[in-house]
Amino acid sequence: MGCRTEKRLCSPLCCAKRFAEKKVASARLYVTAHGVYQIWINGQRVGEDCLTPGWTVYPKRLQYQTYDVTGRLQPGANAMGAILGDGWYRGQFGWGVEKPFYGKKLALLCQLHIRYADGSETWTLSDGSWKATAAGPIRMSDIYHGETYDARMEIPAWASPAFDDVPWKHVAVANYGYQNLVGLESVPVRRIQELQPVRIFRTPDHTLVADMGQNMVGWVRLRVQGPAGAHIRLRHAEVLDKSGNLYTDNLRGAKQEINYTLRGGAEEVYEPHFAFMGFRYVAVDGYPGELKPEHLTGVVVHSAMTPTGAFECSHPLINQLQHNIQWGQKGNFVDVPTDCPQRDERLGWTGDAQVFSRTAAFNMDVAAFFTKWLKDVAADQKPDGSIPFVIPDVLNPLGSTAGASPQAGATLA
């Protein structure tokens, strides 16, 4: 059972209840979504994971995350809230794949289990008491295309107990089966490291570009101060062309673009919520004032695998090769082992994964990462025993949706 909406925008939704009337001994939050989510309690985001619940063969295997939120609850009134985005569930895939592939409606499914000091317990569930709005600042969010964010539309304290949600609408409740739910099996995707631009320059066609000094996957944290309504566009690319201008032809249909509209007033700090880019160069259009290196920070994002092996020798070119291999793994291990992190593909090609698996295991602890993905390989294996080219099998319209049990979740949008 859960809550749902159907609009294309990322939807904040929240539930305010008095669900901590007595002294709390422990509290666990279990949550998943059709789409990607961020969840909040009393105005603070829960967890550090990105792009949850991750990408699996959703009709057969939908992961949920578990969070210890004991310290997040307060006596009396408490509030939970969530933001949903298309992610892999309702976003675009590859080339020529009909969108959306899995479903048209986003969904949230969560339950908060509280144990009190006196031994009693309560459950707070995603149900028809939740309310939602499509009036938030995230106007568009897509794995390939980036994010459009209007800071003028931010809703202060939207996930706090005192927030007035009277204008919001009650969500629709959807009933699905729960047989496809599985606990988190892989390591989460997280912010792993940060890079600062090594230079800011003008290209021959007069585009203002920041060079991060390294081909990376993730996004840019933007710092800016300027008038309300000012618009900044960030375009991401891996290389420059032979003339020294930004080269994006290799992206094919993927825009990899951030559009940010300023709230105005004090300094604003922004990071995308539900998109990631593969890039080294960032073209910056519309920045008010002089763009300096401290205004942009590259946030490197990938599955949080522990490094296990290192290699260094006396030959600088071989050392550079190893450096490139490690960064290639960081960029292509974002919940699934992909072929590339930038263009309109980013799919789990089985051939690429099997060729690279030994090297991947030398560099990092990939046991949990591959365990989760190989279960999706088994879920999408064909009746004759053959394996699709990509896992999850989104190149086959009957692939990752065929023979599936109903999906658990609550839909919103």
N, C-alpha and C positions, 0 to 999 in steps of 0.2 A: 504494500500500500504506500502511496506517496503523492507528492504534489506535482502539478504540471502546468506549463503554459505553452503557447504555440507561436509566439512572435519570433522574428529573426534576431532581435536584439538580445544582448546578454541581460538576464533578468535578476535583479536582487529580489530575494524573498526572505521573509522572516517570521518568527513565531515568538511571542512574548508571553511567558507564563510564570506563575509562582511555583517553580519546581525545585526549590531548595528550602523547604520550610523548617527543616531540622538540621542538626549538625551533620555534615557530609563526611562519611568515612572514605568513600572512593566514588569516582565517576568515570565512566568509559563512554566514548562517543564512537559509534559505528556508522560509516557513511560511504555512499557510492553515488554514481550518477550515470545517466545517459548523456554523454557530453563530458566536459571537464568542469571541475568545481573548485571554489574556495569556500571554506566554511568559517563562521565567526561566532564567538560567544561573548556577550557583553562588550561589544565594540572592538574586540581584539581577534585577529586571525588565529585560527587553530593550526598548528603544525607549520613546517617549513617546506613541505613537499610541493612540487610543481606538476601541473598537467595531470593531476589525479582525476580518475582512478587508473590512468594509463590506458594503453591500447591492447586489447585482447580480442579474441573471436567472441564478440559481445553476446550473441544469442546463446552461446554455449558456456562462456566463461566470463563473468563480470566480477572483477576484483572489488573488494571493499577495504577501506582503511580503518584502523582502530587507533584512537587517541586517548591518552590519559588526560582528562580535563578537570581533575579534582581541584586543582588550584585556581581554576577559572570561574568557579561558581561563587556566588555571594549569598548571604542570607536574604530571603524574601524574593523579590522579582528578579528574574533573569531573562535573557533573550538570546535566541540563536538566529543566525541569518546565513544565507549562502548566495553566491553569485555563480551563474552557470554560463558556459560558453560552448560553441559547437564542437571544438576539438576534433578528434578523429571520428566521433560518432555521427555528427551531422555536417562535417566540413567536406571540402573537396578532396578527391583522391586522384592521383595519376593523371592520365590523359584519356579523355573519352569515357571516363567512368561517370555514370549518372549520379548526380548529387540530389538529395542525400543518399548515402549507400545503406546505412543501417536503419534510419528512421527519421521522421519529420519532427518529432516532438522531443524536447529535452526533458530530463527528469532528475529529481533528487530523491534518494531513499536514505533516511538516517534514523537512528534511535539513540537516545541518551539513557544510559542505565546508571541510576544513582543508588548506592548503598549508604544508608544512614548509620550513625554511631549506635543507635538503639537496635540495629539488626533488620529493620524494615528496608524496603527498596521500592523504587518507582521507575517507570519507563515513560519517557517523552518521545513521541514518534512524529515523523512527517505525515501529516494528515490534513484534513480539510480545514483545520483551524489556521493553517499557514496562509499568508497573504503575499502577493507579489506585485511588482510594477515593472514596466518596460521603460520607465523614464530615467534610468540611470545613465552614467557618463560613458559607458562602453557602448558605442553605437554600432560597431562591427568588430568581430574577432574571428580569425581563421588561421589555421596552421600554415597554409601557404601564403596567404595574402597579407597577414599582419593584423594590425589593430587600429581602430579609429576611436579616439577618446576625447570627449568634450568636458573639460574640468569645470565648466560653468554649470554642468548638470549634476555635479556631485551632490549626494544626499547626506548631510552631516548626521552622524550618530544613528545611521539607519538600522544598525544591529544592536542597539542599546535598549534597555527596558523602558526608558522614558520616551522613546520615539513614538510619535503619533502616526499610526499606519491606517487611519480611517479612510483616506482616499484610495488606498491600495485595494486590489480585488482579491477575493479568495481564490486559491488555486483549485484546479480540477484534480480529482483523486483518481488514480489509475490502479487497477488490480492486475498484477502479473504473477506468474509463478516465481518461486524463489530457488528453483533447482539449479540455476546457472550461477548463483552467488558463490564466490570463493574468497577466502581471506588473502591478504596481500602475500604474494609468493616471490616477487622480485624486490630488488632494492629500489627505493623511490628516486625519481628525478629531482635534483636539487641544484641550487646555485653552488658551484664548486669553487670558482676563483674569479678574480676581477682583473681587467686590463685597462690601462690608460692609453689614450692616443699617443703615438710617438711623433706625430706631426699633424698640422692642419694646413691645408694648402688649397689653391685654386687650380683647377684643371684647365687645359687649353680652351675649353668651351665656357670657362668662368664659373663652373660649379664649385661650391665650397664643399670640401671633402675632408673627413677625419680618417686617418690611417691608424688602425688599431695595432699594426705591427705584426699581426698573427692572424691567419685564417681561423676563425672560431665559430662556435655555434651557441646561440643564446639570444641576447638582446642588449640594447643600450639603455642604461639609466640616464635619464635626461634631467639636468638642472637648469632652470630658466626663471627669469623674472621679467615681466613685461605687461603690457596692457591687456585687459580682458578682451577676448575675441581674437587675439593674434593667433595665427595658425603656423605651425611648424610641421614640415614633412621630412621624414628620415627615409632614405632609400638605401638598401643594402646590396653590396656586390662583393664578389670574391676577388676580382682582378680589375685592372685598367686595360683599355684596349691599346693598340700600337701607337695611338696618338696621345695616350695619357689620360683619356676620358673614362668615366665610369662605364664598365661593360656589364650589361644585364641580359644579353641575348641568350645566354646559357640557362637563364631562369625559366625560359619558355613562358608558360601562363602564370607562374607564381609572381606575385607583386612584391613580396617581402618589404612591405611599406608600413611605416607608422605615421599616423596623422594625429597631431595633438593640438587642441585648442585651449589656450590659456584661460585660467580663472581670473587672473589679474590680482595685483596686490603684492603680497610677500612672495619669497622664492618658492617655486613649485618643483617638486621632485616626482618623477613619473617612471614607472616600469610597465611594460606590457604584461597582461594577465594570462592570456591563453594563446600565445603565438611564440614561435621561435624562428630565428633566421640563421642562415649560414653565410658568413661574410668576413671580410677584412676591412673593407672601405665603407664609410657611411657618408652619403651625400646629405647635406643639411640645407634645407630651403626654408627661409622665413624666420631664421633665428633673430630675435630682437637684440641689437647691440653686437658686441664683438664676441665671437665664439672662441672660447679658450679650452685647453685640454681638460680642465677640472669640471667643465660642464657636461662631459660625456664619460661614462664608465662602461666598459664592455663587461657584461655579466655572463660568464661561461656556465652553461647549463648542460648536464648530462646525468645519466644514471649514476648513483653514488657508489661506484665500485672502488674498493680499496686497492691502491697500487701494490703489486706483488713482485715485480721484477724490474730491473734496470740494466742498461747496457751503455758502456762508454769505452772508446778506444782512442788511439793516437791519431786517427784519420778524421779530419773535420767533416768531410763529406759523408762518411758513414755515420758519424754522430748526428748530422743533420737528417739523414735518412731515418734514423731511429726516432728523432724528434718529430718528424712528419708522421711516422706510423702512430706514435702515441696520440698526436692531435687528431689524426684521422679516426682513431678509435673513440676519442672523446666526442667528436662531432657526429658520429654515426651510431653511437650507443645511447640513444634517447628513448628508453623504454623498449624499443625493438631494434635489432641490428639492421640498419638501413644501408642502402647503396650510396646515398648522397643526402645532405642536409639542407639543400637550398632550392632546387628547382621543383616543378610540380610532379614529384615522384615520391622520394623519401619512403620507399616501401621496403618490407623485410624480405629481400631476395634471398632465397635459400642457398643458391650457389655461392653468392658473396660470403654469406655467413659461414658456410662449411670450409671455404678456403682460408678464411681469416681466423677461425676459431682457436687454433693452436697459438698463434701470435697474440691474440686477445687474452688467452689464459696466462701467457708469460707476463704480459704487462699488468694485468689487473685480475682481481678475484671476480670472475664472471660466473661462478657456480649458480648463484640465485638468478642472475640475469638470464642465463641460457635455460635453466630449469623451467622458468615461467614461459619463455618463448617456445621451447620444445613441446610443452603441453598444448600450446596453440597449434603447433605443427600437427600434433596428433588429432586435435579437434577438427582441423581442416583437411585431414588426410582423406583421399577419395576412396570409395568402396573397393576399388581394385588394388588398393595399397599404394598407389602413386601419390606423389607430393606435389602440390601446386608450385608455381614459380615463386610466388610471394606469399608470406604469412604475416598477418591475416590475409586471406585470399580475396582482395578487393578487385582484382582484375577479372574475376569471374562473377557475373551477376548472381549466380546460384551458389557461389562459394561460401563465404562466411555467414550466410543467412539461411543456407539450405538445411532442412532437417532439424532446425533449432527448436528448442522449447521456448515458450513465451518468456519474455525478458522481465526481470524484476525491476521495479522502479516507480517513481512518481514523476509525471511529466510537467514541465513548465517552460514558458518561453515568452 
